[in-house]
Amino acid sequence: MSTPLSPREVALAWFGPMWNNRDLSLLKELMAPGAVGHLEGGRKSIGPEGFAEFQAEFVAAVPDIKLEVVNCLADGDDACVHWRATGIHNGDGMGMVPSQESLDFQGVTWLRVENGQIVEGWDFWNFDSLLKKMSCA
């Protein structure tokens, strides 16, 4: 039996290989089945399947989205990640007509990790501003 990943390692894998490579097997490895995600826009996801739905919608809208970790702090079972995302809104996801806008936005995500898996997470970023920019076709 291998040692579970630390909260910092989980956070770095989440915002690197999982998002940037769209690795659903890694998503299932890093997130507990009953994990709760408190997403911007008042949305909540439950477990890997719930988060995968959100991610698929976002990637459909911004197919080339890339996330970069600006900073990552960890303490006990918590990891806090300051991230930056870039891409072009040229897909039909999220119920919007592609605006062809270049996107560059930042946010913070707080993760609670137990036994190497995310059990709860909170996103903080200006979702309304991003939607406004994406709707400017």
N, C-alpha and C positions, 0 to 999 in steps of 0.2 A: 504494500500500500504506500503510495507516495504522499509526501507532505502537501497539504493544501496550500494554494497560493496565498500570499499575504494580501491584505486589502490594497496596498499600493500596486502590487503585481496584477491584481484583478483589474484595477482601474486603468492601468497602462495597457493591458490587453484589450479591454473594452473599447477604449478610445483610439486604439491603433489597429491591430489586425482584425478585430471583430467588425468595426464600422468600415474601415477602409478596404477590407477584402470581402465584405458582405458574407462573413463566415458564420452561417447559421449553426453549424456544429459547435463552434466556439461560443456562440451566444448561449446555447443550451448547457455548455460546460460551465460558463461563468455565472449563470443566473439560476437561482433556486426555482423549483416548479411553482411555488406560491408567492414568488417575489412581487412586491407592489412597486410600481413606478408612478410617481407623481409628476406628470409631464406638464409643460407649459400649455396654455390654452385651456386649462381646466380638465385635461384628459388624464385618465388613469389607465395603466396597463397592468395586467396580472400575468405573471409567469413569462417564460420565453416566447410562447405563442402570441400573447398579447403585445409584447414589445416588438416582435417580428412584424406584426401587422402595421404598427406605427412606422417602423423603419422602412418597410416596403413602400408605404405611401410617400414618405419623404424622399426616398431614393427614386421613385417614379417621377417626382417633380424635379429633382436635382440629381440626375444620374451620375454626374462626375463629382459628387460631394466628397471632400476629403477633410478629415479632422486631424488637428494637430494639438498635442498636449502642450500648453504654455507653461503650466506648473501643476504639480501634484503633491498634496500634503496628506500624510496619513497619521492617525493616532488611534491606537487600540483597534477596534473593529470598523473604524470609519476611514474613508478616503475622500478627499475633496479635490476635484479636478477643474482647473481653469482651462478651457479649450477654445479653439478657434476653428471655424468651419468656412470653407470656400467652395464655390461651384457656380455653375450657370443654371438658371431656372429655364430649362428647355424641354421639360417633360410634362405630361398631363396629370401627374399625381396631385393629391390633395384637393381635387375638384376645381383646379384653376387652369386657365389657358396659359401656356408657356409665355412668359414675358421676355425671355431672352436676356434678362437682367443678370449681371455678374453679382454674385452674393459674397459677402465677407462679413461674418458675424461671430460674436464671442458669447460665451456663457460659462456658467459654473454648474457642476453637478456634484451633489453630495451622495455618497454611497455608503450603505451599511453592509458589511460583509461578514458572513459566518461560515466557517469551514470551507473557505475558498470560493464561496458563491455570494453573489449579490442577493440580499433578502429585501432591501428597500432602497429606493433612490428618489432624489428630488432634483428637478431641473430648474435653473434660474437663468432666463435669457429673455430678450425682448421679442417675443413671438409676434406680438401685434405689429411691431415695426417691420419685421421680416415679411409678414403676410401683406402688408401695405406695399412694400417694394415689389413683391412677387405679382401683385395684381395690377401693376402699372404696365400694361401692355402697349 
